[in-house]
Amino acid sequence: MLAALAVLLTCLSLSSAASNFTLYAVAVGQGDCNIIQCPNGQDIVIVDMGAKDTQYASHEYVTNLLKNKFQAASAGKRIHMVISHSHIDHYNYITAVMDDDLVANVQEIILGDTFAKYGASFRTWLTDKLPKSVYTVNDEDKCFGNDDCKPTPVSGLLGDSPAHTMTAGDPWQFCGDDVKITVLGANIGTTQNSRSIVLRMVYNQWSLFMAGDFEMVTPQKELISQYPNGEMNSTYYKVAHHGAWTTKQPNLPLLLAEIQPQRAYMSQAYPNCSQFHHPNCQTIKNLEAIGSIDKINANLNTPFVCWDDRVVVQNGMGLAIYQTCRSYSAEGQVCEDVWVEADGRYDTTRYVTVPTMYVSGRDVGTEDGNMESLE
């Protein structure tokens, strides 16, 4: 196991040395952690880094695993961070993973939602470690439908640093000139989820749509109304809210029809996070119904887990929809990282196996979380 991990870490550090855009969705279970290595080989973009702690048998174990992966991927690179919104399962591992050497390479950390909604310890960490690098998303007049972040940009709360805002419309140059990263929306709704930052990344003819936990009918309809000419159409879709389908309706069919993804992926966990019922089978049906998702298995035997009326369904969808935890057995979940590489026109997706570690109360193969004991 240790040798395999070493090979994986080497691949992480080298995979973007060429001219590929690499997306690495880490299997954090119930949470989100997206590591993006830019084609220029000099920059790395993090979109969320968090997980529900209650799902882990060992907090220290997963911290070490995630830290090793992130440090290998980001060594010597400029780091750009986007936190979609203020729910803890999207940011709580940042403070554990980011040592002082990595913090020194952080160019900015951009927060969705309002600063006060984030946990007190995280706000203190930002104040101490990144007082001049914290930004909100703003278009100077309103925050995409809400004006409550205009009077006090986040960094205005952090000592004497100048007030920073990120402006909508103009692409962020996080990856040099190769990748265009644009905020399509942020802080639109009234719930923490609906105030998620909605991003679209474009690399030549290839694109990725990421929406955190973006939910609720009215915010999604408002977003659609701002882009009537196919501007949201994307090759890949990071399925919002871990594949949820609730009365607040993330992954609204109207929104999916505008994105028209050919492939999709999601981060979720089963069975220890079963109270969330992610992903819901209705979300998968919505994705299938738009007709743009590629079919990858004519025999429909690709392992897949979803919830249907609070009953677990495990079957084969035969569609290009990837899960970080896509099946389970008596021994535990089968959780794998999702790795996507794009050359600007075509992409490939593969699963990267990780140790079973998400079932609360199980022996995960180590007593203290030390990586060296995993053999």
C-alpha positions in Angstrom: 0.0 0.0 0.0 2.8 2.4 0.9 4.6 1.8 -2.4 1.4 2.4 -4.3 0.8 5.6 -2.5 4.3 6.8 -3.3 3.6 6.2 -7.0 0.3 8.1 -6.7 2.0 11.1 -5.1 4.6 11.1 -7.8 2.0 11.1 -10.4 0.2 14.0 -8.7 3.3 16.2 -8.7 4.1 15.5 -12.3 0.8 15.1 -14.1 0.4 18.7 -15.1 4.0 19.3 -16.0 2.9 18.9 -19.7 0.0 21.0 -21.1 -2.9 19.2 -19.5 -5.6 20.6 -17.2 -5.9 18.1 -14.3 -8.8 17.9 -12.0 -8.4 15.7 -8.9 -11.6 15.2 -6.8 -10.4 13.7 -3.6 -12.6 11.0 -2.0 -13.3 12.9 1.2 -16.7 11.3 1.5 -19.5 13.7 2.6 -17.8 16.9 1.6 -15.9 18.5 -1.3 -12.2 18.7 -2.2 -11.2 19.6 -5.7 -7.5 20.1 -6.6 -6.9 21.6 -10.1 -3.4 21.6 -11.6 -3.1 24.3 -14.3 -1.6 23.5 -17.7 1.2 26.0 -17.1 2.6 23.7 -14.4 3.0 26.7 -12.1 -0.4 27.2 -10.5 -2.9 25.1 -8.6 -6.5 26.0 -7.8 -8.4 24.5 -4.9 -12.2 24.6 -5.0 -13.3 23.6 -1.5 -11.5 21.4 1.0 -13.8 20.0 3.7 -15.7 17.0 5.0 -18.0 15.9 7.7 -15.8 14.9 10.6 -18.4 12.5 12.1 -18.0 10.1 9.2 -14.4 9.3 10.0 -13.1 6.6 12.4 -9.9 8.7 12.6 -9.7 12.4 12.1 -5.9 12.3 12.2 -5.8 9.5 9.6 -7.7 11.4 7.0 -5.9 14.6 7.7 -2.5 13.0 7.1 -3.8 11.3 3.9 -5.3 14.6 2.5 -2.2 16.6 3.5 0.1 14.2 1.7 -1.9 14.4 -1.5 -2.3 18.1 -1.4 1.4 18.8 -0.5 2.5 16.6 -3.4 0.2 18.2 -5.9 1.0 21.8 -4.8 4.8 21.7 -4.1 6.5 24.8 -5.5 3.3 26.1 -7.1 1.3 29.3 -6.6 -1.9 28.3 -4.7 -5.3 29.9 -5.5 -8.2 28.9 -3.2 -12.0 29.2 -3.7 -14.4 28.3 -1.0 -17.9 27.9 -2.5 -19.8 28.7 0.7 -19.8 28.7 4.4 -20.9 25.1 5.3 -18.1 23.4 7.2 -17.9 20.4 4.9 -16.4 22.6 2.2 -13.6 24.2 4.2 -12.8 22.7 7.5 -9.7 20.7 6.4 -7.9 23.8 5.1 -6.4 24.7 8.4 -5.2 21.2 9.0 -3.6 20.7 5.6 -2.0 24.2 5.1 1.3 24.4 6.8 3.3 27.6 6.9 5.3 26.7 3.7 2.0 26.3 1.7 0.4 29.3 3.3 3.3 31.4 1.9 2.4 30.3 -1.6 -1.3 31.3 -1.3 -2.1 34.1 -3.7 -5.7 34.6 -2.6 -8.6 32.8 -0.9 -12.0 33.7 -2.1 -15.0 33.2 0.0 -18.6 32.7 -1.0 -21.4 33.9 1.4 -20.6 36.3 4.2 -17.5 36.2 6.4 -19.5 36.0 9.6 -21.1 32.7 8.5 -17.8 30.9 8.7 -16.6 29.2 11.9 -14.9 31.3 14.5 -11.7 29.2 14.4 -11.5 29.4 10.6 -11.9 33.2 10.7 -9.2 33.5 13.3 -6.9 31.4 11.2 -7.6 33.6 8.2 -6.8 36.7 10.3 -3.5 35.2 11.5 -2.3 33.5 8.3 -3.8 35.3 5.3 -4.8 38.9 6.4 -4.1 40.4 3.0 -5.2 37.6 0.7 -9.0 37.2 1.6 -11.5 38.3 -1.0 -15.2 38.3 -1.5 -17.1 38.1 -4.8 -18.6 41.4 -5.8 -19.6 43.4 -8.8 -19.3 46.7 -7.0 -23.1 47.3 -6.9 -24.4 44.0 -5.7 -23.4 40.4 -5.0 -25.2 38.8 -7.8 -28.7 39.6 -6.4 -27.8 40.5 -2.8 -26.1 43.7 -1.7 -25.2 42.7 1.9 -21.5 42.1 1.1 -21.0 45.5 -0.6 -20.6 47.6 2.5 -18.0 45.4 4.2 -15.8 43.3 1.9 -14.3 40.4 3.9 -10.8 41.7 4.0 -12.1 44.9 5.5 -12.7 42.8 8.7 -9.1 41.6 8.8 -7.0 44.3 10.3 -5.5 47.1 8.2 -5.4 45.2 4.9 -7.0 46.9 1.9 -10.5 46.0 1.0 -10.5 43.4 -1.8 -13.4 42.4 -4.0 -13.5 40.0 -6.9 -15.4 41.4 -9.9 -17.8 39.4 -12.0 -17.5 39.0 -15.7 -13.8 39.4 -16.2 -12.1 36.0 -16.1 -9.7 35.3 -13.2 -6.2 34.6 -14.4 -5.4 31.8 -11.9 -3.9 29.6 -14.5 -2.0 32.2 -16.6 -3.5 32.7 -20.0 -4.4 29.1 -20.6 -7.6 28.7 -18.5 -10.4 31.2 -18.2 -12.2 31.0 -14.8 -15.3 33.0 -14.5 -17.8 33.6 -11.7 -21.2 33.1 -13.2 -23.0 33.8 -9.9 -22.5 34.0 -6.2 -24.6 35.0 -3.1 -27.8 34.9 -5.1 -30.2 33.2 -2.6 -31.0 33.4 1.1 -29.6 30.0 2.3 -25.9 29.2 2.8 -26.1 26.7 0.0 -27.9 29.0 -2.5 -25.2 31.6 -1.9 -22.5 29.2 -3.3 -20.0 30.6 -5.8 -20.8 29.2 -9.3 -17.8 28.9 -11.5 -17.1 27.9 -15.1 -13.6 27.0 -16.2 -12.7 26.9 -19.9 -9.6 25.4 -21.4 -9.6 25.8 -25.2 -12.7 23.7 -26.2 -13.1 22.0 -22.9 -15.0 23.3 -19.9 -16.0 22.6 -16.3 -19.0 23.8 -14.4 -18.7 23.9 -10.6 -21.5 25.1 -8.3 -20.8 24.1 -4.7 -24.1 23.3 -3.1 -26.1 25.7 -5.2 -29.8 25.2 -4.6 -33.4 26.6 -4.6 -35.6 27.2 -7.6 -35.5 31.0 -7.7 -31.7 31.4 -7.5 -31.2 28.8 -10.2 -33.8 30.5 -12.5 -32.1 33.9 -11.8 -28.8 32.4 -12.8 -30.2 31.0 -16.0 -31.8 34.3 -16.9 -28.4 36.0 -16.8 -26.9 33.7 -19.5 -29.5 33.1 -22.2 -27.1 32.3 -25.0 -25.5 29.0 -24.0 -22.8 30.6 -21.8 -23.2 27.9 -19.2 -22.8 24.9 -21.6 -19.9 22.8 -20.2 -18.2 19.5 -20.9 -18.1 18.5 -17.3 -20.4 19.2 -14.3 -19.5 18.9 -10.7 -22.9 17.8 -9.4 -24.1 20.3 -6.9 -24.7 19.5 -3.2 -23.3 15.9 -3.5 -26.1 14.8 -5.7 -28.9 15.9 -3.4 -32.5 16.4 -4.5 -34.7 18.0 -1.8 -37.5 20.4 -1.5 -34.9 23.1 -2.2 -34.0 21.3 -5.5 -30.4 21.6 -6.2 -29.7 20.2 -9.7 -32.9 21.6 -11.1 -33.6 20.1 -14.6 -33.9 23.6 -16.1 -30.3 24.3 -14.9 -29.0 21.0 -16.1 -30.5 21.6 -19.5 -28.5 24.9 -19.7 -25.2 23.2 -18.7 -25.7 20.2 -21.1 -22.8 18.3 -19.6 -21.3 15.3 -21.4 -19.9 14.0 -18.1 -20.4 14.6 -14.4 -18.9 13.7 -11.0 -19.9 14.0 -7.4 -18.5 13.7 -3.9 -20.6 11.9 -1.3 -20.5 9.1 1.3 -22.5 6.0 2.2 -23.5 4.4 4.5 -22.3 6.3 7.5 -23.7 9.6 6.2 -27.0 8.1 5.2 -28.9 10.8 7.0 -28.2 13.1 4.0 -29.4 10.6 1.3 -26.8 11.7 -1.2 -27.0 11.2 -4.1 -30.7 11.0 -4.6 -31.8 8.9 -7.5 -33.9 11.7 -8.8 -30.8 13.8 -9.5 -29.4 10.9 -11.6 -32.7 10.7 -13.4 -32.5 14.5 -14.0 -29.0 14.1 -15.5 -30.1 11.2 -17.6 -33.2 13.0 -18.9 -31.3 15.9 -20.4 -29.8 13.5 -22.9 -26.3 15.0 -23.1 -24.5 12.6 -20.7 -22.3 10.1 -22.5 -23.1 6.4 -22.3 -19.9 4.5 -21.4 -21.2 1.0 -20.7 -23.7 -0.7 -23.0 -24.2 -3.5 -20.4 -25.2 -0.9 -17.7 -23.2 -2.7 -15.1 -21.1 0.2 -13.8 -21.4 0.2 -10.0 -23.5 3.1 -8.7 -25.3 4.0 -5.5 -28.2 6.4 -5.0 -31.1 6.9 -2.7 -34.7 6.4 -3.8 -37.4 7.3 -1.3 -34.9 6.6 1.6 -34.0 3.2 0.1 -30.6 2.5 -1.2 -30.4 1.5 -4.8 -27.2 -0.1 -6.1 -27.1 -0.7 -9.8 -25.3 0.2 -13.0 -26.2 3.4 -14.7 -24.0 3.0 -17.8 -23.6 6.8 -17.9 -20.5 9.0 -17.5 -21.4 10.0 -14.0 -18.6 9.4 -11.5 -18.8 9.0 -7.8 -16.1 9.2 -5.2 -18.0 6.5 -3.2 -19.8 4.4 -5.8 -20.6 1.1 -4.1 -20.3 -0.7 -0.8 -19.9 -4.1 0.7 -20.1 -5.8 4.1 -16.5 -4.6 4.7 -17.3 -1.0 4.0 -17.5 1.6 1.2 -15.6 1.4 -2.1 -14.3 5.0 -2.3 -12.0 6.2 -5.0 -10.7 9.6 -6.1 -11.9 10.9 -9.4 -9.1 12.0 -11.7 -9.9 14.0 -14.9 -7.2 15.1 -17.4 -8.1 17.4 -20.4 -5.8 18.6 -23.2 -8.1 21.4 -24.1 -10.3 19.3 -26.4 -10.5 15.8 -25.1 -10.5 14.4 -21.6 -10.0 11.1 -19.8 -11.4 10.1 -16.4 -10.2 7.4 -14.1 -10.6 6.2 -10.6 -7.7 6.2 -8.1 -8.1 3.7 -5.3 -7.8 4.9 -1.7 -7.7 3.0 1.6 -11.1 2.3 3.1 -11.5 4.9 5.8 -14.9 6.4 5.9 -16.9 4.0 8.0 -17.2 5.3 11.6 -16.0 2.9 14.2 -14.2 0.5 11.9 -10.6 -0.4 12.1 -9.0 1.5 9.2 -5.7 -0.2 9.4 -3.8 2.2 11.7 -4.0 3.2 15.3 -2.6 6.7 15.2 -3.2 7.8 11.6 0.4 7.6 10.7 0.9 7.0 7.0 3.9 4.7 7.6 1.7 2.1 9.3 -0.4 1.6 6.2 1.0 -1.6 4.7 
